[in-house]
Amino acid sequence: MNIDTIGYNAGLVWNALNEADALGLKQIKKVTKLKDKELFAALGWLARENKILIAENEDDKDLIISLA
């Protein structure tokens, strides 16, 4: 996986989040069809750019991601 791929995947995640208020990790994976490592690299990219907010859901079983 190279930086161009990570940036492209970050765009996929951003677009998915732009269509919804907030999504869980499983929902993002379903929409983007990314594998775990691809998703986490993309989330890291977006987090580093302060473009996403990450919160735990009420039962602490999933992370909820939204645009900042």
C-alpha positions as CSV (number, residue, x, y, z in Angstrom):
1,M,0.0,0.0,0.0
2,N,1.5,3.3,-1.0
3,I,0.6,6.9,-0.1
4,D,-1.5,7.4,-3.2
5,T,-3.6,4.4,-2.4
6,I,-4.1,5.6,1.2
7,G,-5.1,9.1,0.0
8,Y,-7.5,7.6,-2.5
9,N,-9.1,5.4,0.2
10,A,-9.3,8.4,2.5
11,G,-11.3,10.1,-0.2
12,L,-13.7,7.0,-0.3
13,V,-14.2,7.2,3.4
14,W,-14.7,11.0,3.4
15,N,-17.3,10.7,0.6
16,A,-19.1,7.9,2.6
17,L,-19.2,10.1,5.7
18,N,-20.3,13.2,3.7
19,E,-23.4,11.2,2.6
20,A,-24.3,10.3,6.2
21,D,-24.2,12.2,9.6
22,A,-22.0,9.5,11.2
23,L,-21.1,5.9,10.5
24,G,-19.7,3.0,12.5
25,L,-16.6,1.1,11.3
26,K,-18.7,-1.8,9.9
27,Q,-20.9,0.6,8.0
28,I,-17.9,2.4,6.5
29,K,-16.4,-0.9,5.5
30,K,-19.6,-2.0,3.9
31,V,-20.0,1.2,1.9
32,T,-16.3,1.6,0.8
33,K,-15.5,-2.1,0.5
34,L,-12.1,-1.5,2.2
35,K,-10.2,-4.1,4.2
36,D,-9.4,-3.4,7.8
37,K,-5.8,-2.2,7.2
38,E,-7.0,0.0,4.3
39,L,-9.7,1.5,6.4
40,F,-7.5,2.2,9.4
41,A,-4.8,3.8,7.2
42,A,-7.5,6.0,5.6
43,L,-8.9,7.0,9.0
44,G,-5.4,7.9,10.2
45,W,-5.0,10.1,7.2
46,L,-8.3,11.9,7.8
47,A,-7.6,12.2,11.5
48,R,-4.2,13.7,10.9
49,E,-5.8,16.3,8.8
50,N,-8.5,17.0,11.5
51,K,-11.2,16.1,9.0
52,I,-13.0,13.5,11.2
53,L,-14.3,13.1,14.8
54,I,-14.1,9.7,16.4
55,A,-16.4,8.7,19.3
56,E,-17.4,5.4,21.0
57,N,-21.0,4.4,20.8
58,E,-23.1,3.9,23.9
59,D,-22.2,0.2,24.4
60,D,-18.5,0.7,23.6
61,K,-18.6,-2.0,20.9
62,D,-17.9,0.2,17.9
63,L,-16.4,3.6,17.0
64,I,-18.6,6.2,15.4
65,I,-16.9,8.4,12.8
66,S,-18.2,11.7,11.6
67,L,-16.8,14.7,9.6
68,A,-15.3,17.4,11.7
